Amino acid sequence: MSRIEELPDDFDESLNLKDAPPSVTQNLPQPGFDAFAVGNETPFPVNEEGLKARQTDPNAPELPPAMASVQSHSSKDLMDMMNKTPLFMTDMENAGDENGENMLLDALQALQNEGSRAEVAQSFKGQGNEAVQELKWIDAKEFYTKALAVINAKEDKWEKPEDPKEEAELLVKLEEASYSNRALCNLELGNYRSCTLDCAGSLKINPKNIKAYYRSSLALFKLDKIAEAEDSVARGLAIDPESKALQEQSKKLAERKAHLERVAARKRAEEELLRKQLTMLSTALKARQIRTRKTEQPPDMEDAKIRLVPDPLSPESTVEFPAVFLYPMDAQSDFIKSFSEMNTISDHLEYIFPLPWDTKKEYTVGGVECFMQTVSGGLIKAGKNLPLLQILTGGKVEVVDELVSIHIVPISKTGKFIAEMKARKSG
């Protein structure tokens, strides 16, 4: 993830964000250190009965107190006791004792509410700033969210401030900064829409917050909302024309806008070219009196289609069709990607025959007849030596889904084939 050039107003601008944060291992116990050794403290009270039940060897040495406190309880009991410890707590409803009380949790909550509303919000915001300096964006976002929750809470459960006016002014500044700072976190985390919403929250309080305009433009740029990003930059530059960050962002937006305009222009040109080609092809087919029809589920022929060759825009070009040779008496077929209107069926049969699966040698150029279905569902005999154009012209047959279908049948089996087709039509 790329670094964001600017930080919240109250951060240490000399901080080098490229430096890795202090390793978490610095705060972990060092090798040889026993976390429970001091005073033989135990994490949980020892369940003597449970410990005896788990000791199968009577000659085994006595366990240290810390290990005994863990092994004397079941997994479920351990989870329940850990849930009553703030550090491991996952279920607030079951965090209390049999009376529903938890002194440690109550103490922490009391500390959280200690001081005026502004003081508590300031504390959360300060923790957020520290987390940002360590590049802990998720933690920082959570602290800013807590600060905003305190600021906007309907119930006032904090101490009364000594100076209410000063408190109110501080709360406004804290809210603006918390929104702006959380926007930075969302930007780093890739939550671009949330970033724009936080920037809007900050600008609603202070319409002259340059960093909010800047961060909003960065997020909008990531969302490819160039017009909105330009508007955000323009508003910021109207307040501070000398802002280098906004000036640089303005250049990036101009480059991206120009690129998108080139892409759009190229797409429009391609669409216009395609429209002209389709119009020319449609005109050519009508001039030849060739009927075409499309179904709701056309076959997948990849890039094979009816086309004008060599120039799709020239009325003097010839028409080429995808075609399929069907061998209905043997349930086989051959696909021909480009069948020119000037070629004959024999032109293609000469290089296709002999067929690798024709063990009886029934399929030869002179030993087969060709048929095509008519528009009404009947059959016509297609001359093998006639140009395809002559077969298709006149409207008796139609090209369905841009594919010319031709039935190839051995002469000895044409009677059977015709009978089957008639039966299928009448049925």
C-alpha positions in Angstrom: 0.0 0.0 0.0 1.4 3.4 -0.9 2.1 6.0 1.7 -0.2 9.0 2.0 1.8 12.2 1.8 0.0 14.1 4.6 -0.8 13.3 8.2 -3.3 14.8 10.7 -2.5 18.3 11.9 -1.4 17.2 15.4 1.0 14.4 14.3 4.7 14.6 14.4 5.6 15.6 10.8 9.2 14.6 11.3 8.2 10.9 11.7 9.5 8.7 9.0 6.6 6.4 8.1 9.0 4.2 6.1 10.7 3.1 9.3 9.2 -0.1 10.6 7.4 0.2 14.0 9.1 -1.2 17.1 9.0 -4.9 17.0 6.3 -6.4 19.2 8.9 -8.9 20.5 10.5 -6.1 22.5 7.5 -6.2 24.9 7.4 -10.0 25.1 9.0 -12.0 28.0 12.5 -13.0 27.2 13.7 -16.6 27.0 13.9 -18.1 30.5 11.4 -15.7 31.9 8.5 -17.3 33.7 5.4 -15.1 33.6 4.0 -16.7 36.7 7.2 -17.1 38.7 6.9 -14.0 40.7 5.4 -14.9 44.0 4.2 -18.2 42.5 1.1 -16.4 41.2 -1.5 -18.5 39.4 -3.7 -17.3 36.5 -6.7 -19.1 37.9 -7.7 -20.7 41.3 -6.7 -24.3 41.6 -9.5 -26.9 41.5 -8.1 -29.6 43.8 -10.8 -32.2 42.8 -10.3 -31.5 39.1 -6.5 -31.8 39.5 -6.7 -35.1 41.3 -9.0 -36.5 38.6 -6.4 -35.7 36.0 -3.4 -37.1 37.8 -3.3 -40.7 36.7 0.2 -41.4 38.0 0.4 -41.3 41.8 4.3 -41.1 41.7 4.3 -38.1 39.3 6.1 -35.0 40.7 3.9 -32.1 42.0 3.0 -29.6 39.3 4.1 -25.9 39.7 1.2 -23.8 40.9 0.8 -22.0 37.5 0.5 -25.3 35.6 -1.7 -26.8 38.3 -4.1 -23.9 38.1 -4.6 -24.5 34.3 -4.7 -28.3 34.3 -7.2 -28.5 37.1 -10.0 -27.0 35.0 -11.8 -28.2 31.9 -11.5 -26.3 28.6 -15.0 -24.9 29.0 -14.3 -23.6 32.6 -11.0 -22.0 31.4 -12.9 -20.2 28.6 -15.5 -19.0 31.0 -12.9 -17.7 33.4 -10.9 -16.0 30.6 -14.1 -14.3 29.5 -14.3 -12.6 32.9 -10.8 -11.1 32.3 -10.9 -7.8 30.3 -7.9 -8.8 28.2 -9.6 -12.0 26.8 -13.2 -10.9 27.1 -15.4 -11.7 24.1 -18.9 -11.8 25.7 -19.9 -8.9 27.9 -23.2 -10.6 29.0 -21.4 -13.5 30.6 -18.4 -11.6 31.9 -19.8 -11.2 35.4 -19.8 -13.5 38.4 -22.9 -15.2 39.9 -24.2 -11.8 40.9 -23.5 -10.3 37.4 -20.5 -8.3 38.7 -17.0 -7.9 37.4 -14.8 -5.6 39.5 -12.0 -5.4 36.9 -14.4 -4.5 34.1 -16.1 -2.0 36.2 -12.8 -0.4 37.1 -11.7 -0.1 33.4 -15.1 1.4 32.5 -14.8 3.9 35.3 -11.4 4.9 34.0 -12.9 5.3 30.5 -15.4 7.7 31.9 -13.1 9.6 34.2 -12.8 13.3 33.3 -15.0 15.5 31.1 -16.4 14.5 27.8 -13.7 16.5 26.0 -11.0 15.0 28.1 -12.1 11.4 27.4 -12.4 12.1 23.7 -9.0 13.7 23.7 -7.6 10.6 25.3 -9.0 8.3 22.6 -7.8 10.7 19.9 -4.3 10.7 21.4 -4.2 7.0 21.4 -5.3 7.0 17.8 -2.5 9.4 17.0 0.0 7.1 18.7 -1.3 4.1 16.7 -0.9 6.0 13.4 2.7 6.8 14.2 3.2 3.0 14.5 1.2 2.5 11.3 -1.4 0.5 13.2 -4.3 1.8 11.0 -7.0 -0.6 12.3 -6.2 0.3 15.9 -6.0 4.0 15.1 -9.4 3.9 13.3 -11.0 2.2 16.3 -9.7 4.9 18.7 -10.9 7.8 16.5 -14.3 6.0 16.3 -14.4 5.8 20.1 -13.5 9.5 20.3 -16.4 10.4 18.0 -18.8 8.1 19.9 -17.9 10.0 23.1 -18.4 13.4 21.4 -21.7 12.5 19.9 -23.1 10.4 22.8 -26.7 11.5 23.7 -26.2 10.5 27.4 -23.7 12.7 29.2 -22.1 10.4 31.8 -18.9 12.3 32.2 -17.7 14.9 34.7 -18.9 18.5 34.3 -16.2 20.7 32.8 -14.9 23.7 34.7 -15.4 26.0 31.7 -18.4 24.8 29.5 -17.6 27.3 26.7 -14.1 26.1 26.4 -15.3 22.5 26.6 -17.7 23.1 23.7 -15.0 24.7 21.6 -12.7 21.8 22.2 -15.3 19.2 21.4 -15.8 20.9 18.0 -12.1 20.8 17.2 -11.8 17.2 18.4 -14.7 16.1 16.2 -13.2 17.7 13.2 -9.8 16.2 13.8 -11.2 12.7 14.6 -13.1 12.7 11.3 -10.1 13.9 9.4 -7.7 11.4 11.1 -10.1 8.5 10.7 -10.3 9.4 7.0 -6.6 8.9 6.8 -6.9 5.4 8.4 -9.7 4.5 5.9 -7.6 5.7 3.1 -4.7 3.5 4.1 -7.0 0.5 4.7 -8.6 0.9 1.2 -12.0 1.9 2.6 -12.3 4.7 0.1 -16.1 5.4 0.4 -15.7 5.5 4.2 -12.8 7.9 3.7 -15.0 10.3 1.7 -17.7 10.2 4.3 -15.3 11.0 7.1 -13.9 13.9 5.0 -17.4 15.1 4.5 -18.0 14.9 8.3 -14.8 17.0 8.9 -15.7 19.6 6.2 -19.2 20.0 7.6 -17.6 21.3 10.8 -14.8 23.2 9.1 -15.3 23.9 5.3 -11.7 25.1 5.1 -10.0 21.9 6.2 -7.5 21.5 3.4 -6.4 17.9 4.4 -10.0 16.8 4.2 -10.3 18.0 0.6 -7.0 16.4 -0.2 -7.8 13.0 1.3 -11.3 13.0 -0.2 -9.7 13.6 -3.6 -7.3 10.7 -3.1 -10.2 8.3 -2.2 -12.3 9.5 -5.1 -9.3 9.0 -7.4 -9.1 5.4 -6.2 -12.8 5.0 -7.0 -12.2 6.5 -10.5 -14.6 9.2 -9.7 -12.5 11.8 -11.5 -15.1 14.6 -11.7 -15.8 14.4 -8.0 -12.1 14.3 -7.2 -11.4 17.3 -9.4 -14.2 19.2 -7.6 -12.6 18.4 -4.2 -9.2 19.5 -5.4 -10.6 22.7 -6.8 -12.4 23.6 -3.6 -9.1 23.0 -1.6 -7.1 25.1 -4.0 -9.6 27.9 -3.8 -8.7 28.1 -0.1 -5.0 27.4 -0.4 -3.7 27.9 -4.0 -0.1 27.2 -2.8 -0.8 23.7 -1.5 1.7 21.5 -3.2 -0.2 18.3 -2.3 -3.3 19.5 -4.0 -1.4 20.9 -7.0 0.3 17.5 -7.5 -3.1 15.7 -7.1 -4.6 18.1 -9.7 -1.9 17.0 -12.2 -2.6 13.3 -11.5 -6.3 13.9 -12.0 -5.7 15.7 -15.3 -3.5 12.8 -16.6 -6.1 10.2 -15.5 -8.9 12.3 -17.1 -7.1 12.6 -20.4 -6.4 8.8 -20.3 -10.1 8.0 -19.7 -11.1 10.4 -22.5 -8.8 8.7 -24.9 -10.2 5.3 -23.9 -13.8 6.6 -24.3 -13.0 8.1 -27.7 -11.4 4.9 -28.9 -14.4 2.9 -27.7 -16.8 5.3 -29.5 -14.7 4.9 -32.6 -14.8 1.1 -32.4 -18.6 1.1 -31.8 -19.1 3.4 -34.8 -16.9 1.2 -37.0 -18.8 -1.9 -35.9 -22.1 -0.2 -36.6 -21.0 0.7 -40.1 -19.7 -2.8 -40.7 -23.0 -4.4 -39.5 -25.0 -1.9 -41.7 -22.9 -2.8 -44.8 -23.2 -6.6 -44.1 -27.0 -6.3 -43.6 -27.2 -4.4 -46.9 -25.1 -7.0 -48.7 -27.3 -9.9 -47.4 -30.5 -8.1 -48.4 -29.1 -7.4 -51.9 -28.3 -11.1 -52.3 -31.8 -12.1 -51.0 -30.2 -14.2 -48.3 -32.5 -14.8 -45.3 -31.0 -14.9 -41.8 -32.5 -15.5 -38.4 -31.2 -15.5 -34.8 -32.4 -17.8 -31.9 -32.4 -17.1 -28.2 -29.6 -19.7 -27.7 -27.0 -19.4 -30.5 -24.1 -21.8 -30.6 -20.7 -20.7 -29.3 -18.6 -20.2 -32.4 -16.0 -18.0 -30.8 -14.9 -15.4 -33.4 -16.5 -17.2 -36.4 -19.3 -15.1 -38.0 -20.7 -13.8 -41.3 -18.4 -11.2 -42.7 -17.4 -9.2 -45.8 -14.0 -10.0 -47.1 -11.5 -8.4 -47.7 -13.0 -5.0 -46.7 -16.0 -5.1 -44.2 -16.9 -1.6 -45.4 -16.8 -2.2 -49.2 -20.0 -3.3 -51.1 -17.7 -5.1 -53.6 -16.4 -7.5 -51.0 -17.6 -11.2 -50.9 -19.6 -12.7 -48.1 -18.1 -15.5 -46.0 -20.2 -17.8 -43.7 -19.3 -20.2 -40.9 -20.7 -23.6 -42.0 -21.2 -27.0 -40.5 -21.3 -30.3 -42.5 -23.6 -32.7 -40.8 -23.4 -36.5 -41.3 -26.8 -37.4 -39.8 -26.5 -41.1 -40.7 -23.4 -41.5 -38.6 -23.9 -38.7 -36.0 -20.7 -36.9 -37.0 -20.0 -33.3 -38.2 -17.3 -31.0 -39.5 -17.0 -27.2 -38.9 -15.9 -24.8 -41.6 -15.0 -21.4 -40.2 -15.1 -19.5 -43.6 -17.2 -20.7 -46.5 -17.1 -18.1 -49.3 -20.2 -17.5 -51.2 -18.2 -18.1 -54.4 -17.1 -21.6 -53.3 -19.0 -24.9 -53.8 -19.7 -27.7 -51.3 -17.4 -29.9 -53.4 -14.5 -27.5 -52.9 -14.6 -28.3 -49.2 -15.5 -32.0 -49.5 -12.4 -32.6 -51.6 -10.0 -31.7 -48.7 -12.2 -33.1 -46.0 -12.7 -36.6 -47.5 -11.7 -39.3 -46.8 -13.3 -39.1 -43.3 -11.2 -40.8 -40.6 -14.2 -42.6 -39.1 -15.6 -43.8 -42.4 -14.5 -47.4 -42.2 -17.0 -48.5 -44.9 -15.7 -45.9 -47.4 -19.3 -44.6 -48.0 -18.3 -40.9 -48.1 -16.7 -39.8 -51.4 -17.3 -36.6 -53.3 -19.2 -38.4 -56.0 -20.9 -40.8 -53.6 -22.9 -38.3 -51.5 -25.8 -36.0 -51.9 -26.3 -32.7 -50.0 -29.5 -31.3 -48.4 -30.5 -28.2 -46.6 -33.7 -27.5 -44.6 -36.1 -24.9 -46.0 -37.7 -22.1 -44.0 -40.9 -24.2 -43.7 -39.0 -27.2 -42.3 -38.8 -29.2 -45.5 -35.7 -30.2 -47.5 -34.0 -29.1 -50.7 -31.2 -30.8 -52.5 -28.2 -28.6 -52.6 -26.0 -29.0 -55.7 -22.5 -29.9 -54.7 -21.0 -27.9 -57.6 -23.1 -24.8 -57.2 -21.6 -21.7 -55.6 -23.0 -21.2 -52.1 -24.4 -17.9 -53.1 -26.7 -19.6 -55.7 -27.9 -22.0 -53.0 -28.7 -19.4 -50.4 -30.3 -16.8 -52.8 -34.0 -16.7 -53.2 -35.2 -17.1 -49.7 -36.0 -20.9 -49.7 -33.4 -21.6 -47.0 -32.2 -19.4 -44.2 -29.0 -19.0 -42.3 -29.8 -19.5 -38.6 -27.5 -17.9 -36.0 -25.0 -17.0 -38.8 -24.3 -20.7 -39.4 -24.9 -22.5 -42.7 -26.0 -26.1 -42.1 -25.6 -28.7 -44.8 -26.5 -32.4 -44.5 -24.1 -34.8 -46.2 -25.7 -38.2 -46.9 -24.3 -41.3 -48.8 -26.4 -41.8 -52.0 -27.3 -45.3 -50.8 -29.0 -43.9 -47.6 -30.7 -40.8 -49.0 -34.1 -42.5 -49.0 -33.9 -43.4 -45.4 -32.7 -40.0 -44.5 -35.5 -38.2 -46.4 -38.1 -40.5 -44.7 -36.7 -39.8 -41.3 -36.8 -36.0 -41.9 -40.4 -36.2 -43.1 -41.4 -38.2 -40.1 -39.7 -35.8 -37.8 -41.5 -32.8 -39.5 -44.9 -34.5 -39.3 -44.4 -35.6 -35.7 
